[in-house]
């Protein structure tokens, strides 16, 4: 039984749009800035969807879902650290 198809449909829409814009011509039409926004928002949405899905099942089978939940948390932590490091490096070099 599907609880909420709107969230799943939005995830599939992001996957389709990111796939289409991964090719050169659609990416050029979309533009660099819009491409970055689409792919960043899409990946964070998919990450959050999987995190919510796996973490909500921890009480059912913690030994199965714990590695996936920790993996997703680690991925976003590394992403945020990397992004902040890049922002800090640019700020230092421009100062």
C-alpha positions, 0 to 999 in steps of 0.5 A, spaced: 500 500 500 502 506 497 501 511 503 503 518 499 504 518 492 505 525 491 512 525 494 514 519 490 512 522 484 516 528 485 522 524 486 521 521 480 520 527 476 526 530 479 530 523 476 527 524 469 528 532 469 536 531 472 536 525 467 534 529 461 538 535 463 544 531 463 545 531 456 549 537 453 543 540 449 538 540 454 543 543 459 545 548 455 538 550 454 536 550 461 543 554 463 548 553 468 545 556 474 538 553 473 542 546 471 545 547 478 539 549 482 535 543 479 541 538 480 542 540 487 535 541 489 533 534 486 539 530 489 537 533 496 530 531 495 532 524 493 537 524 499 531 526 504 526 521 501 531 515 502 533 518 509 526 518 511 524 512 508 530 508 511 529 511 518 522 510 519 523 503 518 529 502 523 524 500 528 522 494 524 529 491 522 534 496 525 540 491 522 538 492 515 536 499 515 541 502 520 547 502 515 543 505 509 541 511 514 548 512 517 550 512 510 545 517 508 547 521 514 555 521 512 553 523 505 550 529 507 555 531 512 561 530 507 557 534 502 556 540 507 563 540 509 566 540 502 561 545 500 563 550 506 570 548 505 570 551 498 566 557 500 571 559 506 577 558 501 573 562 496 572 567 501 579 567 504 582 568 497 578 574 495 579 577 501 
